[in-house]
Amino acid sequence: MRTELPIIDFTAQDAPQAFTASLHETGFAVMQNHPLAQGLIEGIYSEWAHFFQTEAKHIYARDAEHHDGYFSPAVSETA
């Protein structure tokens, strides 16, 4: 079964609630009319891609007690 993601308008009064609901229900959210410039978003993705190509990612290895950090392929799904 395929679930369509709702498109949330950042400027709508119910945007915070709709954003939260989408994350809870699907694990994702799609937002339009947000104040982030496309160049900033592309820069962030570029920095992430570079970071995960380096060994620096291992400095932030998974913390089993707090369930956060970098989940390497040795401890995560790789499908």
C-alpha positions as CSV (number, residue, x, y, z in Angstrom):
1,M,0.0,0.0,0.0
2,R,1.4,3.4,-1.0
3,T,0.8,6.4,1.3
4,E,0.9,9.9,-0.2
5,L,2.8,12.4,1.8
6,P,0.9,15.6,2.6
7,I,2.5,18.8,1.4
8,I,2.6,21.2,4.3
9,D,2.6,25.0,3.7
10,F,5.1,26.6,6.1
11,T,2.9,29.7,6.2
12,A,-0.3,27.9,7.3
13,Q,-1.4,28.3,10.9
14,D,-1.5,24.6,11.4
15,A,2.0,24.0,9.9
16,P,3.7,22.9,13.2
17,Q,0.9,20.4,13.9
18,A,0.7,19.1,10.3
19,F,4.5,18.8,10.2
20,T,4.6,16.8,13.4
21,A,1.7,14.6,12.3
22,S,3.4,13.8,9.0
23,L,6.6,12.8,10.8
24,H,4.7,10.6,13.3
25,E,2.6,9.0,10.6
26,T,5.1,8.5,7.8
27,G,8.6,9.4,9.1
28,F,8.8,12.1,6.5
29,A,7.5,15.6,5.7
30,V,7.3,17.7,2.6
31,M,7.1,21.5,3.2
32,Q,6.5,24.3,0.7
33,N,6.9,28.1,1.1
34,H,9.7,27.6,3.7
35,P,12.3,30.4,4.2
36,L,15.3,28.2,3.3
37,A,17.1,29.1,0.1
38,Q,17.7,26.3,-2.4
39,G,21.4,27.1,-2.4
40,L,21.6,26.6,1.4
41,I,19.8,23.2,1.2
42,E,22.1,22.1,-1.6
43,G,25.1,23.2,0.4
44,I,24.0,21.2,3.4
45,Y,23.6,18.0,1.3
46,S,27.0,18.6,-0.2
47,E,28.6,18.9,3.3
48,W,26.8,15.8,4.5
49,A,28.0,13.8,1.5
50,H,31.5,14.9,2.0
51,F,31.4,14.2,5.8
52,F,30.1,10.6,5.2
53,Q,33.0,10.0,2.7
54,T,35.5,10.6,5.5
55,E,36.6,8.7,8.5
56,A,35.3,11.6,10.7
57,K,31.9,9.9,10.8
58,H,33.3,7.3,13.2
59,I,34.0,10.0,15.9
60,Y,30.2,10.1,16.2
61,A,29.6,6.4,16.4
62,R,26.2,5.1,17.7
63,D,25.6,5.4,21.4
64,A,23.6,2.4,22.3
65,E,22.4,4.0,25.6
66,H,21.0,7.1,23.9
67,H,20.2,5.6,20.5
68,D,21.9,8.4,18.6
69,G,25.0,8.9,16.5
70,Y,26.3,7.4,13.3
71,F,24.9,3.9,12.5
72,S,27.6,2.3,10.4
73,P,26.7,-0.5,7.9
74,A,28.1,-2.9,10.5
75,V,25.1,-2.1,12.8
76,S,22.4,-0.9,10.4
77,E,20.3,-2.2,7.5
78,T,22.1,-1.9,4.2
79,A,19.3,-3.1,1.8
